[in-house]
Amino acid sequence: MARGTAPSKKAGGTPEAPGGSPPERLREILRILGETYPDARCELDFRTPLELLVATILSAQCTDARVNQVTASLFAKYRTAVDYASADPAVFENEIRSTGFFRNKAKNILACCAKLVREFGGAVPRTREELVALPGVGRKTANILLYNAYDIPGFGVDTHVGRVTNRLELVGTEDPERIETAICAILPAEEWGRATHLFIFHGRRTCHAKQPACAGCALRALCSWPGKR
Ligand code: SF4
């Protein structure tokens, strides 16, 4: 969890949180975020599920803009899971170096694609269980991939989603899987994917970890985070 996040008391919101019951508050918050960020979407460039899988692994601890710079040439060279699986590790490390943690990311991407070739005929599977069994793929990546590549419901919890949902007292835990469970329990499945990107957009553009832009925040009246500025 990012610094500056005040733990709230329990999942689903607190009695004193402004804006009604947890489902009502969440609905109202998402309505406002939808008006504020009508273009909320995955900001990674991709054309296929495989490209999104690789881009999402590269995006750990890196900006989407940087990942998009790197993948512009990477995706021209590596077109299939076989291409990645047969890549020279040292060459591949160098190609993704600027995304940071490049040794670990290279190891995961090459191993992940080798498994895709071995077990899925080179295709990216469509179930959460199969995705999280791939090297370098956790629940966040799996959920973001399911929604954006296959239009299958998934609520991905990254650092922005964790921070924003805690500050707004929609959840009372810093554990990503518990946050996912708490939100998914009160939000219809068809809204999970869009909600993910609305929270990410809000975290990136307004509710920053260190200096949230509270004065201009559209959710100000619904937020009682003690650190509100
Ligand atoms: S008021 Fe500030 S802390 Fe609350 S949601 Fe908006 S930006 Fe975040």
Residues whose N, C-alpha, C, O or C-beta is under 5 A from the ligand:
A	BS01	SF4	R167 T206 C207 P212 A213 C214 C217 L219 R220 C223 W225 K228
